[in-house]
Amino acid sequence: MDLRQLEFFLAVAAEENFTRAAERSFVSQPGLSSSIRALERELGVSLFTRGRGGATLTASGDAFRPRAALLLGEARRAQEALLRAASASPRTTRIGAEQCLGDFVDLVDLITAFGSAHPHTSMHFTQASTRSLHSQLDTGEIDLALLANGLTEDVSATSIPLRRESFVLLGPEGHPLATRESLSPEELDGVDTIDFADTWAARRILDEAWARRGITRQSVMTLEDVHMLIRLVVRGGGVAIVPESMAAKLEAAELPRAIIEDDSLGWEIRLVLSDTADETARAFAETFVGTPQIETTRGELAAALGR
């Protein structure tokens, strides 16, 4: 969850219309809609009833509205305090991110919005593999990064967990595996798959999981582009195993899918700050709402709705 998603949610709640809310938020309507869908998946509830006449809050949306305003206000105050402590001279904030984070976060919008709000800050962005970004954090080449790791990997105690999700199998219409609700890793032994290159964290996590279980991996195509991977699945080129947030991309909306059920197999996104990160970089880090707060919010929603 991030602050722009909260802003978008509150704008739609106020306007009762996605188009007007997008205009008010200076973002495209598809971008706003995608962010709201990602927020709903994160919370596990529907926030709006959508119709020709606009959008109205569901009971869950109504319960979330004051919590969203509180989260947004707290984060904005934290950002302001950090920026007051920052130097008044022009600053550069250097951000890195794993190659593809699906629709979990719209980094282009976040970086642009932060830069526009703080014109003395120059925003630099690097997209690379998690391993490469770790090295850049260690050397101080970047200030903070969104990194991906498997659920069984050691992680920095000071990193902030942002999202944890399962892997899913995407298949073309009619594929026998994709018509299942769930699969075990062992059922994928020897199955031909369309895969990412081995520099991608998602590929590395799966390779290591398959090796631990003695599962044979059959890569029939290897790609560096998630959009092409999805298009190949759509065209019947094979099946692909990807994190849920990648499977949530619009191009994959109509594809059958089956969740890979295994408590030790998953994908986690964490925010990691360099030891040399300044107050401006830390202010940008406040753009994100961590997993503990999200879980608290889910609990509050459930309690408010009597679940």
Solvent accessible surface area in square Angstrom, and as a share of the most:
residue,aa,sasa,rsa
1,M,5,0.02
2,D,4,0.02
3,L,1,0.00
4,R,32,0.12
5,Q,8,0.03
6,L,0,0.00
7,E,43,0.19
8,F,3,0.01
9,F,0,0.00
10,L,35,0.17
11,A,4,0.03
12,V,0,0.00
13,A,8,0.06
14,A,52,0.40
15,E,47,0.21
16,E,94,0.42
17,N,32,0.16
18,F,24,0.10
19,T,73,0.42
20,R,117,0.43
21,A,0,0.00
22,A,3,0.02
23,E,117,0.52
24,R,125,0.46
25,S,13,0.09
26,F,189,0.79
27,V,30,0.17
28,S,67,0.43
29,Q,68,0.30
30,P,84,0.53
31,G,19,0.18
32,L,0,0.00
33,S,16,0.10
34,S,28,0.18
35,S,11,0.07
36,I,0,0.00
37,R,85,0.31
38,A,7,0.05
39,L,0,0.00
40,E,22,0.10
41,R,90,0.33
42,E,11,0.05
43,L,7,0.03
44,G,62,0.60
45,V,23,0.13
46,S,68,0.44
47,L,0,0.00
48,F,5,0.02
49,T,81,0.47
50,R,110,0.40
51,G,51,0.49
52,R,260,0.95
53,G,82,0.79
54,G,16,0.16
55,A,1,0.01
56,T,74,0.43
57,L,45,0.22
58,T,32,0.19
59,A,72,0.56
60,S,6,0.04
61,G,0,0.00
62,D,88,0.46
63,A,27,0.21
64,F,0,0.00
65,R,91,0.33
66,P,89,0.56
67,R,42,0.15
68,A,0,0.00
69,A,50,0.39
70,L,86,0.43
71,L,4,0.02
72,L,29,0.14
73,G,21,0.20
74,E,74,0.33
75,A,13,0.10
76,R,77,0.28
77,R,143,0.52
78,A,35,0.27
79,Q,8,0.03
80,E,91,0.41
81,A,49,0.38
82,L,44,0.22
83,L,29,0.15
84,R,182,0.66
85,A,70,0.54
86,A,14,0.11
87,S,66,0.42
88,A,95,0.74
89,S,59,0.38
90,P,115,0.72
91,R,38,0.14
92,T,60,0.35
93,T,0,0.00
94,R,77,0.28
95,I,2,0.01
96,G,0,0.00
97,A,1,0.01
98,E,1,0.01
99,Q,33,0.15
100,C,14,0.09
101,L,12,0.06
102,G,12,0.11
103,D,26,0.13
104,F,9,0.04
105,V,14,0.08
106,D,60,0.31
107,L,20,0.10
108,V,116,0.67
109,D,18,0.09
110,L,5,0.03
111,I,24,0.12
112,T,82,0.48
113,A,29,0.22
114,F,11,0.05
115,G,17,0.16
116,S,85,0.55
117,A,69,0.53
118,H,44,0.19
119,P,108,0.68
120,H,115,0.51
121,T,9,0.06
122,S,50,0.32
123,M,37,0.17
124,H,98,0.44
125,F,88,0.37
126,T,49,0.29
127,Q,110,0.49
128,A,20,0.15
129,S,20,0.13
130,T,8,0.05
131,R,154,0.56
132,S,44,0.28
133,L,0,0.00
134,H,84,0.37
135,S,64,0.41
136,Q,30,0.14
137,L,11,0.06
138,D,123,0.64
139,T,94,0.55
140,G,15,0.14
141,E,99,0.44
142,I,5,0.02
143,D,5,0.03
144,L,1,0.01
145,A,0,0.00
146,L,2,0.01
147,L,5,0.03
148,A,1,0.01
149,N,14,0.07
150,G,4,0.04
151,L,42,0.21
152,T,83,0.48
153,E,56,0.25
154,D,147,0.76
155,V,61,0.35
156,S,51,0.33
157,A,108,0.84
158,T,122,0.71
159,S,11,0.07
160,I,66,0.34
161,P,31,0.19
162,L,1,0.01
163,R,20,0.07
164,R,140,0.51
165,E,11,0.05
166,S,32,0.20
167,F,0,0.00
168,V,9,0.05
169,L,0,0.00
170,L,0,0.00
171,G,0,0.00
172,P,19,0.12
173,E,144,0.65
174,G,56,0.54
175,H,45,0.20
176,P,98,0.62
177,L,31,0.15
178,A,3,0.02
179,T,92,0.53
180,R,101,0.37
181,E,159,0.71
182,S,34,0.22
183,L,4,0.02
184,S,38,0.24
185,P,2,0.01
186,E,97,0.43
187,E,72,0.32
188,L,3,0.02
189,D,75,0.39
190,G,35,0.33
191,V,32,0.19
192,D,75,0.39
193,T,6,0.03
194,I,1,0.00
195,D,4,0.02
196,F,5,0.02
197,A,13,0.10
198,D,96,0.50
199,T,77,0.45
200,W,8,0.03
201,A,2,0.01
202,A,1,0.01
203,R,35,0.13
204,R,30,0.11
205,I,10,0.05
206,L,3,0.01
207,D,43,0.22
208,E,66,0.30
209,A,0,0.00
210,W,7,0.03
211,A,78,0.60
212,R,135,0.49
213,R,65,0.24
214,G,63,0.61
215,I,15,0.07
216,T,73,0.42
217,R,51,0.19
218,Q,76,0.34
219,S,47,0.31
220,V,73,0.42
221,M,72,0.32
222,T,77,0.45
223,L,25,0.13
224,E,108,0.49
225,D,58,0.30
226,V,8,0.05
227,H,69,0.31
228,M,85,0.38
229,L,1,0.00
230,I,1,0.01
231,R,124,0.45
232,L,46,0.23
233,V,0,0.00
234,V,77,0.44
235,R,209,0.76
236,G,45,0.43
237,G,30,0.29
238,G,17,0.16
239,V,1,0.00
240,A,0,0.00
241,I,7,0.03
242,V,2,0.01
243,P,0,0.00
244,E,59,0.26
245,S,0,0.00
246,M,1,0.00
247,A,2,0.01
248,A,27,0.21
249,K,31,0.13
250,L,111,0.55
251,E,75,0.34
252,A,0,0.00
253,A,64,0.50
254,E,158,0.71
255,L,16,0.08
256,P,27,0.17
257,R,84,0.31
258,A,1,0.01
259,I,59,0.30
260,I,3,0.01
261,E,108,0.49
262,D,43,0.22
263,D,148,0.76
264,S,43,0.28
265,L,5,0.02
266,G,1,0.01
267,W,1,0.00
268,E,9,0.04
269,I,0,0.00
270,R,36,0.13
271,L,3,0.01
272,V,20,0.12
273,L,49,0.24
274,S,6,0.04
275,D,143,0.74
276,T,97,0.56
277,A,10,0.08
278,D,57,0.30
279,E,64,0.29
280,T,0,0.00
281,A,0,0.00
282,R,93,0.34
283,A,0,0.00
284,F,1,0.00
285,A,9,0.07
286,E,62,0.28
287,T,8,0.05
288,F,17,0.07
289,V,5,0.03
290,G,7,0.07
291,T,27,0.15
292,P,81,0.51
293,Q,75,0.33
294,I,1,0.01
295,E,96,0.43
296,T,71,0.41
297,T,0,0.00
298,R,93,0.34
299,G,40,0.39
300,E,77,0.34
301,L,7,0.03
302,A,35,0.27
303,A,79,0.61
304,A,72,0.56
305,L,51,0.25
306,G,71,0.68
307,R,188,0.69
